[in-house]
Amino acid sequence: MSSLSVIVHQMRLEAPEIVSLELRPVAGGPELPPASAGAHIDLHLAPGLVRSYSLVYPGQAGVYTVAVLKDRASRGGSRQVHEQLRVGQRLQISAPRNHFALHEDAPSSVLVAGGIGITPIYAMLQRLAELGRPARLIYAARSAREAAYVPEIQALLARSPQLSVHWHWDDEQGGPPDLQALLAGTPASAHLYACGPAPLLQAYESACATLGLQQVHLERFAALAPAPSGDLSDGQACTVELRKSGKTVQVPAQANLLDTLLAAGCSLSFSCHEGLCGACETRVLEGEVEHRDSILTAEEQRANKSLMPCVSRPRSARLVLDA
């Protein structure tokens, strides 16, 4: 799996427990490829410790910036960034991937951010400002003090009259935002985007369904459930043909698809093993899939054009992949 070498050029405290990293190419190394709003990269923080983070300023040429919350339930990634990473340190990162792309031609957009979920949402807001497109931001956090990029967003709105914002601080309002009330009146033609903790995303999906809003997008920073590789008793054995490499692999009923393909010598990219980052996404040419990822929308899963083999399984006895 190819990676890029970068140097941690700057670290900055954006809010209590949120630090941003400015990453630049190593001296003499290749330029960083361009990225679009909503994209994320993988940081290889230590052997076996790879975490995905959204790009905050995707239009910034030659530089990647990510922001990392020190998670109270950290499994090692955010703690490594906050406690071990230092300016001048060299890191390996992935090229940008985008499963949360902005529809730039939408007549209007609504952006919903919860806590550290502001990172891809702020990137989208910047792009919409650049394009002169109307957009409304709903930014919720436990308190104003804990919210990152508030001054930057205020400055952006001051020079972009087509943008508006609704700030919601739980400690001042006595609880989470009423998204159904806040989204009421949204035109059917609008595209909506949300990123944040699971309760906010559940409220967002429920509100959009109740209001009949169809063009709904979201990004999770935690999988819907633990990777189902430990519960494959309902799977079936399958023959998997890899069209490009010419390999045919037998996948036992209770085996993880990605692990089985890698053990057979297949060359596939991967990162999170949770169906969350999209690194292992592979096109499906034939066969049916039981999708268990947290990336593809229900419509995309029904279309059956790709799968995340780290968590998803064959539903048919034969599967042909473009790999």
Disulfide bonds with the S-S distance in Angstrom:
none
